[in-house]
Amino acid sequence: MNDSKLQKINILIKEKKVDEAQSEIARLGPEYYKNAEYLYLRSKIFHSNKLYYLAIDTLLISLEFEQNDKVYNSLAEIYDFLGNKELSKKLLDLNLRITTVNSLKDELSGIYRKESKVN
């Protein structure tokens, strides 16, 4: 993470200053909306506020921009907490995680999907 604004938000989240982190992230403009780290941090704020399904949606959108172990691990943690142990295990399995996420995105029709270019 090389963006100082995102670093500051990450520190606030780690220090459990979620309201301050929310205030800081809300000030960021549209240039961040497709930034995987921004989306990851936003999901951490949702998670801290017990908005689990918003956190899941945000993490799934984040994966559209960057595949990242911490995102898969966060998804697995949330699904485990929600009681879906099987889905959590699939998200932690390196051989199943991409297929599992794509299946989730297909089922959750409101999830943002990048346009794929057809040649």
C-alpha positions as CSV (number, residue, x, y, z in Angstrom):
1,M,0.0,0.0,0.0
2,N,1.8,3.1,-1.2
3,D,-1.0,5.7,-1.0
4,S,-0.7,7.7,2.2
5,K,-4.4,8.4,2.5
6,L,-5.1,4.6,2.4
7,Q,-2.3,3.9,4.8
8,K,-3.8,6.4,7.3
9,I,-7.2,4.7,7.0
10,N,-5.6,1.3,7.5
11,I,-3.9,2.5,10.7
12,L,-7.2,3.9,12.0
13,I,-8.9,0.6,11.4
14,K,-6.1,-1.3,13.1
15,E,-6.4,1.0,16.1
16,K,-10.2,0.4,16.2
17,K,-10.9,4.0,15.3
18,V,-13.6,2.9,12.9
19,D,-15.6,6.1,12.9
20,E,-12.5,8.1,12.1
21,A,-11.6,5.6,9.3
22,Q,-15.1,5.9,7.9
23,S,-14.9,9.7,7.9
24,E,-11.5,9.6,6.1
25,I,-12.6,7.1,3.5
26,A,-15.8,9.0,2.8
27,R,-13.6,12.0,1.8
28,L,-11.9,10.1,-1.0
29,G,-13.1,10.8,-4.5
30,P,-14.2,8.6,-7.4
31,E,-10.6,8.0,-8.5
32,Y,-10.5,5.4,-5.7
33,Y,-13.7,3.6,-6.5
34,K,-11.9,1.0,-8.6
35,N,-8.9,0.8,-6.3
36,A,-8.7,-2.7,-4.8
37,E,-7.0,-1.5,-1.6
38,Y,-9.7,1.2,-1.1
39,L,-12.4,-1.4,-1.6
40,Y,-10.6,-3.8,0.9
41,L,-10.4,-1.1,3.5
42,R,-14.1,-0.1,3.0
43,S,-15.0,-3.7,3.5
44,K,-13.0,-3.8,6.8
45,I,-15.0,-0.8,8.0
46,F,-18.3,-2.5,7.0
47,H,-17.1,-5.7,8.8
48,S,-16.3,-3.7,11.9
49,N,-19.7,-2.2,11.8
50,K,-21.3,-5.7,11.5
51,L,-22.5,-5.0,8.0
52,Y,-21.3,-8.4,6.8
53,Y,-23.2,-8.6,3.5
54,L,-21.9,-5.1,2.4
55,A,-18.4,-6.2,3.4
56,I,-18.8,-9.4,1.2
57,D,-20.1,-7.4,-1.8
58,T,-17.3,-4.9,-1.5
59,L,-14.7,-7.7,-1.3
60,L,-16.1,-9.4,-4.3
61,I,-16.0,-6.2,-6.2
62,S,-12.4,-5.7,-5.1
63,L,-11.5,-9.0,-6.7
64,E,-12.6,-7.6,-10.1
65,F,-9.6,-5.3,-9.9
66,E,-6.9,-7.3,-8.1
67,Q,-6.7,-11.0,-6.9
68,N,-5.4,-10.8,-3.4
69,D,-5.0,-13.4,-0.6
70,K,-6.1,-11.0,2.1
71,V,-9.4,-10.5,0.3
72,Y,-10.0,-14.2,0.0
73,N,-9.1,-14.7,3.6
74,S,-11.5,-11.9,4.7
75,L,-14.3,-13.4,2.7
76,A,-13.6,-16.8,4.3
77,E,-13.5,-15.2,7.7
78,I,-16.9,-13.5,7.2
79,Y,-18.6,-16.6,5.8
80,D,-17.1,-18.7,8.7
81,F,-18.5,-16.2,11.2
82,L,-21.9,-16.3,9.4
83,G,-21.9,-20.1,9.7
84,N,-21.1,-21.1,6.2
85,K,-18.1,-23.3,7.0
86,E,-18.1,-25.1,3.6
87,L,-17.9,-21.8,1.6
88,S,-15.3,-20.5,4.0
89,K,-13.1,-23.6,3.3
90,K,-13.6,-23.3,-0.4
91,L,-12.4,-19.7,-0.3
92,L,-9.3,-20.7,1.6
93,D,-8.5,-23.5,-0.9
94,L,-6.1,-22.2,-3.6
95,N,-7.6,-24.6,-6.1
96,L,-11.2,-23.7,-5.5
97,R,-11.2,-20.0,-4.6
98,I,-11.5,-18.5,-8.1
99,T,-14.3,-20.9,-9.1
100,T,-16.1,-20.3,-5.8
101,V,-15.9,-16.5,-6.2
102,N,-17.1,-16.6,-9.8
103,S,-20.0,-18.8,-8.7
104,L,-20.9,-16.3,-5.9
105,K,-20.8,-13.4,-8.3
106,D,-23.1,-15.3,-10.7
107,E,-25.6,-15.9,-7.9
108,L,-25.4,-12.3,-6.6
109,S,-26.5,-10.5,-9.7
110,G,-26.0,-7.0,-8.2
111,I,-22.2,-7.5,-8.0
112,Y,-20.2,-5.2,-10.3
113,R,-18.3,-7.2,-13.0
114,K,-15.6,-5.7,-15.2
115,E,-16.4,-5.9,-18.9
116,S,-14.5,-8.6,-20.5
117,K,-13.1,-7.8,-23.9
118,V,-14.0,-10.2,-26.7
119,N,-11.6,-10.3,-29.6
